């Protein structure tokens, strides 16, 4: 959605490694925002984005208008019905329907061989993968690792909303994920126990409103009770720091 940072640029780098031509779309998509969310104030700077894309040697910038994407009397949506209803879907009920619709439209406009998404929006990536599989798109979806600031916070366009004090408090999210990693590496496999331990961090910090901590199957995003060897999971955290909602995750490779 623009306001590019090093996380986005890492997707471009991966595209340039795998593909002959790299196209970046920039479109702040109104259908994935609820009326009470930040569509109107979502950061936008096309001049900055264009400069960064040129420096990154991107081949094309695709910058459609809202009227190009959603012409008058638009009435067709793409809805992935199960994985989109849980976790983030509980807090943002219309969000994923807007995401899958716009991604489907962009796929049809560009007709790519590969599509690159960031792991920070892990559930979104899983929803898109499900859509690609179900609708038989001839596209390989590539999920790229989270890129972090030096202090550990996951890069996000919304980080610009944080005051210096909020930015400092937001570090508890990544610290909690690292704690979960340590707990798992020390042999704990019971997810209730893992979540209970890191939840204590948020109980102590009353200025952060925790939406959820979940440990889920990395493909289905269904919550699980116990980590099983040889399977992949996500530990997911969503929280509001001040008025800014942040999400982050840790990919678990269970041994």
C-alpha positions, 0 to 999 in steps of 0.5 A: 500500500505504499509508504515503502520501507526496507521490508518492502524493498526486501521483497523487490530484492527477492523478486529480482533474484527470481524473476526477469521483470519486477513490478510493484503495485502501490494502491491504498485499498479502501475495501480492506479498511473498516469505517473506524480504521485509518484509511484516510490517514494511512501514510502516503508518499508516492514521490518517496516511493518512486525514488526508492523503487528507482534506486532499487532498479524496479522495472515498473510501478503500477499505480492505479486509481480507485476508479480504475480498480473499483469502477461505478457499480462494482459488485464482485468480491473474492472471499476465502471463507474459513481462514479469513474468519479467525484470529485477525478476522475476528478483529477485522471482519471485512479486512481479508475480503478486501485483501483477496479482492484487490490482490485478485484484481491486481493479479488479473491486471499484471498476470505475474509468475511470482507474487512476493509478500512479507511474513509480518502479515502472516495470516494475510499471506496464508489467505492469499495462498489459499485463494491462489490454490483454490482459484487455480492461479498459475502464480507462485506465492513467495513469503519473505522474512520479516525485516526489523529495525535495529531495536527489533520492532518489525518494520511497518508503515504504521510505525510512523504513528508511534510517539517516542514513548510508544515506540519504546513500549512497542518493543514488548511485542518482539521481546515477548516473541523472543521469550516464546522462542526461548521457552520453546527451545527449552523444551516446552510444547504446551501452547497454553503454558507458553502463552500464559508466560508471555501474556504476563508481559502485557499484564504488567504494561497497562498502556498496551491493549493486547488483542491476542496471543495465539499459537497456530498451525502455519497453514490453516491458522487453527489454534493448537494445544501442543507443538508436534515435531516436524511441523511449522507454527506461528506465534502471533501477537496483535496489540494497540500501542496508543492508537496504533495497532501493531502485529508481529509473529515468530515462525516456529519450526518444531523439533 
